[in-house]
Amino acid sequence: MGDKTHIIEMIEQMLDDTHDQPQLQEKVLALEKQLLLESFLIAWALKESILFTILVKLQSRLTRLTR
């Protein structure tokens, strides 16, 4: 699909190209909002996964130390 910057540039171009079609612009803006939300949620899930992995490793080390 492309990197985030490219997608934003494409959306801006679509908005420029549809300046005389407000209903279509509303749909483009809704799509932009949804894409940004999805991007945020994916980043958040990745961070959560990394933190979970770190916690599991720390718990394993702590268990070995306390035996």
N, CA, C and O atoms as a DFTB+ gen file, in Angstrom:
268 C
 N C O
     1  1       0.833      -1.193       0.000
     2  2       0.000       0.000       0.000
     3  2       0.875       1.253       0.000
     4  3       0.614       2.179      -0.769
     5  1       1.898       1.301       0.839
     6  2       2.784       2.451       0.885
     7  2       3.024       2.891       2.306
     8  3       2.322       2.488       3.234
     9  1       4.042       3.736       2.460
    10  2       4.322       4.232       3.800
    11  2       3.333       5.333       4.173
    12  3       2.571       5.818       3.337
    13  1       3.365       5.710       5.436
    14  2       2.381       6.651       5.963
    15  2       2.420       7.997       5.235
    16  3       1.374       8.576       4.938
    17  1       3.625       8.491       4.949
    18  2       3.769       9.773       4.272
    19  2       3.136       9.727       2.882
    20  3       2.449      10.662       2.470
    21  1       3.377       8.635       2.169
    22  2       2.817       8.493       0.821
    23  2       1.287       8.454       0.862
    24  3       0.620       9.056       0.021
    25  1       0.753       7.752       1.830
    26  2      -0.707       7.664       1.955
    27  2      -1.301       9.039       2.248
    28  3      -2.321       9.415       1.669
    29  1      -0.667       9.785       3.143
    30  2      -1.153      11.133       3.468
    31  2      -1.093      12.029       2.237
    32  3      -2.015      12.805       1.984
    33  1      -0.010      11.922       1.471
    34  2       0.099      12.709       0.238
    35  2      -1.003      12.342      -0.753
    36  3      -1.559      13.215      -1.419
    37  1      -1.315      11.060      -0.850
    38  2      -2.377      10.620      -1.755
    39  2      -3.727      11.168      -1.311
    40  3      -4.532      11.595      -2.140
    41  1      -3.973      11.157      -0.017
    42  2      -5.239      11.682       0.509
    43  2      -5.336      13.183       0.237
    44  3      -6.386      13.681      -0.167
    45  1      -4.236      13.898       0.462
    46  2      -4.237      15.336       0.189
    47  2      -4.498      15.605      -1.289
    48  3      -5.222      16.539      -1.631
    49  1      -3.916      14.797      -2.163
    50  2      -4.145      14.956      -3.600
    51  2      -5.613      14.685      -3.940
    52  3      -6.206      15.393      -4.754
    53  1      -6.198      13.656      -3.311
    54  2      -7.610      13.351      -3.553
    55  2      -8.496      14.518      -3.102
    56  3      -9.477      14.855      -3.765
    57  1      -8.139      15.126      -1.973
    58  2      -8.917      16.272      -1.495
    59  2      -8.792      17.449      -2.451
    60  3      -9.769      18.151      -2.710
    61  1      -7.583      17.666      -2.978
    62  2      -7.396      18.740      -3.963
    63  2      -8.201      18.460      -5.226
    64  3      -8.826      19.358      -5.790
    65  1      -8.178      17.200      -5.660
    66  2      -8.865      16.827      -6.902
    67  2     -10.391      16.875      -6.774
    68  3     -11.098      16.987      -7.775
    69  1     -10.883      16.793      -5.565
    70  2     -12.338      16.757      -5.353
    71  2     -12.843      18.013      -4.644
    72  3     -13.878      17.975      -3.978
    73  1     -12.117      19.125      -4.783
    74  2     -12.498      20.353      -4.084
    75  2     -13.920      20.811      -4.394
    76  3     -14.533      21.525      -3.601
    77  1     -14.438      20.402      -5.540
    78  2     -15.799      20.812      -5.934
    79  2     -16.853      19.739      -5.643
    80  3     -17.997      19.831      -6.089
    81  1     -16.436      18.713      -4.878
    82  2     -17.355      17.617      -4.548
    83  2     -17.324      17.368      -3.033
    84  3     -16.659      16.439      -2.573
    85  1     -18.033      18.185      -2.265
    86  2     -17.955      18.098      -0.804
    87  2     -18.364      16.728      -0.226
    88  3     -17.809      16.288       0.781
    89  1     -19.320      16.072      -0.859
    90  2     -19.726      14.755      -0.341
    91  2     -18.600      13.737      -0.488
    92  3     -18.365      12.922       0.404
    93  1     -17.916      13.794      -1.608
    94  2     -16.790      12.896      -1.818
    95  2     -15.643      13.239      -0.870
    96  3     -14.970      12.344      -0.360
    97  1     -15.422      14.517      -0.635
    98  2     -14.388      14.931       0.305
    99  2     -14.682      14.406       1.707
   100  3     -13.770      13.988       2.421
   101  1     -15.947      14.427       2.098
   102  2     -16.329      13.891       3.408
   103  2     -15.949      12.420       3.510
   104  3     -15.455      11.976       4.546
   105  1     -16.176      11.669       2.449
   106  2     -15.826      10.248       2.441
   107  2     -14.315      10.056       2.508
   108  3     -13.830       9.161       3.199
   109  1     -13.577      10.891       1.794
   110  2     -12.116      10.810       1.822
   111  2     -11.604      11.119       3.234
   112  3     -10.713      10.439       3.742
   113  1     -12.172      12.138       3.850
   114  2     -11.763      12.492       5.216
   115  2     -12.112      11.385       6.211
   116  3     -11.351      11.124       7.143
   117  1     -13.246      10.744       6.019
   118  2     -13.622       9.622       6.886
   119  2     -12.656       8.466       6.696
   120  3     -12.269       7.807       7.661
   121  1     -12.272       8.224       5.467
   122  2     -11.297       7.173       5.186
   123  2      -9.950       7.497       5.825
   124  3      -9.301       6.620       6.395
   125  1      -9.534       8.752       5.727
   126  2      -8.278       9.182       6.346
   127  2      -8.322       8.952       7.860
   128  3      -7.372       8.437       8.450
   129  1      -9.420       9.336       8.463
   130  2      -9.579       9.172       9.903
   131  2      -9.486       7.692      10.288
   132  3      -8.825       7.342      11.266
   133  1     -10.141       6.840       9.528
   134  2     -10.134       5.402       9.804
   135  2      -8.739       4.813       9.625
   136  3      -8.311       3.985      10.430
   137  1      -8.029       5.226       8.586
   138  2      -6.671       4.738       8.347
   139  2      -5.716       5.157       9.466
   140  3      -4.874       4.371       9.903
   141  1      -5.855       6.395       9.921
   142  2      -4.998       6.861      11.015
   143  2      -5.308       6.115      12.308
   144  3      -4.399       5.775      13.065
   145  1      -6.577       5.864      12.557
   146  2      -6.965       5.103      13.738
   147  2      -6.410       3.686      13.668
   148  3      -5.878       3.176      14.655
   149  1      -6.531       3.055      12.517
   150  2      -6.014       1.700      12.339
   151  2      -4.497       1.669      12.538
   152  3      -3.962       0.754      13.164
   153  1      -3.825       2.664      12.006
   154  2      -2.370       2.761      12.160
   155  2      -1.998       2.883      13.632
   156  3      -1.061       2.235      14.097
   157  1      -2.736       3.716      14.365
   158  2      -2.486       3.882      15.797
   159  2      -2.724       2.575      16.546
   160  3      -1.926       2.193      17.403
   161  1      -3.811       1.895      16.228
   162  2      -4.135       0.651      16.926
   163  2      -3.103      -0.443      16.650
   164  3      -2.771      -1.220      17.545
   165  1      -2.602      -0.507      15.434
   166  2      -1.567      -1.484      15.104
   167  2      -0.293      -1.183      15.889
   168  3       0.329      -2.090      16.441
   169  1       0.092       0.082      15.937
   170  2       1.289       0.470      16.695
   171  2       1.106       0.149      18.173
   172  3       2.031      -0.342      18.820
   173  1      -0.067       0.420      18.705
   174  2      -0.349       0.149      20.112
   175  2      -0.273      -1.357      20.392
   176  3       0.309      -1.773      21.394
   177  1      -0.848      -2.158      19.524
   178  2      -0.828      -3.612      19.703
   179  2       0.598      -4.142      19.657
   180  3       0.948      -5.046      20.414
   181  1       1.419      -3.590      18.781
   182  2       2.812      -4.015      18.693
   183  2       3.555      -3.681      19.981
   184  3       4.307      -4.508      20.497
   185  1       3.351      -2.485      20.499
   186  2       3.992      -2.095      21.760
   187  2       3.518      -2.996      22.896
   188  3       4.314      -3.416      23.735
   189  1       2.237      -3.286      22.919
   190  2       1.684      -4.157      23.957
   191  2       2.306      -5.548      23.869
   192  3       2.638      -6.147      24.892
   193  1       2.463      -6.053      22.670
   194  2       3.062      -7.366      22.463
   195  2       4.510      -7.386      22.934
   196  3       4.945      -8.342      23.577
   197  1       5.251      -6.340      22.616
   198  2       6.647      -6.247      23.039
   199  2       6.735      -6.197      24.559
   200  3       7.568      -6.879      25.156
   201  1       5.891      -5.403      25.180
   202  2       5.893      -5.309      26.638
   203  2       5.531      -6.641      27.285
   204  3       6.121      -7.019      28.297
   205  1       4.573      -7.348      26.713
   206  2       4.182      -8.651      27.242
   207  2       5.362      -9.624      27.162
   208  3       5.628     -10.365      28.108
   209  1       6.059      -9.615      26.034
   210  2       7.225     -10.492      25.869
   211  2       8.291     -10.170      26.908
   212  3       8.884     -11.079      27.488
   213  1       8.535      -8.901      27.146
   214  2       9.517      -8.489      28.155
   215  2       9.096      -8.974      29.534
   216  3       9.919      -9.492      30.288
   217  1       7.815      -8.810      29.869
   218  2       7.329      -9.252      31.173
   219  2       7.473     -10.764      31.358
   220  3       7.844     -11.220      32.439
   221  1       7.188     -11.531      30.335
   222  2       7.324     -12.979      30.416
   223  2       8.782     -13.356      30.655
   224  3       9.070     -14.229      31.473
   225  1       9.698     -12.710      29.952
   226  2      11.122     -12.987      30.133
   227  2      11.591     -12.610      31.529
   228  3      12.360     -13.345      32.149
   229  1      11.134     -11.474      32.023
   230  2      11.505     -11.055      33.372
   231  2      10.945     -12.011      34.422
   232  3      11.624     -12.345      35.394
   233  1       9.716     -12.444      34.221
   234  2       9.106     -13.380      35.155
   235  2       9.879     -14.696      35.166
   236  3      10.084     -15.290      36.225
   237  1      10.298     -15.139      34.014
   238  2      11.073     -16.384      33.910
   239  2      12.399     -16.244      34.647
   240  3      12.802     -17.153      35.373
   241  1      13.069     -15.137      34.472
   242  2      14.346     -14.901      35.159
   243  2      14.147     -14.816      36.668
   244  3      14.935     -15.361      37.441
   245  1      13.095     -14.132      37.073
   246  2      12.810     -14.009      38.499
   247  2      12.518     -15.370      39.107
   248  3      12.973     -15.665      40.212
   249  1      11.775     -16.191      38.407
   250  2      11.471     -17.538      38.882
   251  2      12.755     -18.347      39.072
   252  3      12.901     -19.053      40.070
   253  1      13.673     -18.246      38.132
   254  2      14.945     -18.967      38.250
   255  2      15.777     -18.452      39.396
   256  3      16.460     -19.236      40.055
   257  1      15.743     -17.148      39.658
   258  2      16.531     -16.559      40.726
   259  2      16.005     -16.947      42.115
   260  3      16.778     -17.072      43.065
   261  1      14.701     -17.133      42.220
   262  2      14.100     -17.413      43.517
   263  2      14.073     -18.899      43.863
   264  3      13.623     -19.271      44.946
   265  1      14.545     -19.744      42.964
   266  2      14.569     -21.186      43.258
   267  2      15.763     -21.555      44.059
   268  3      15.943     -22.725      44.395
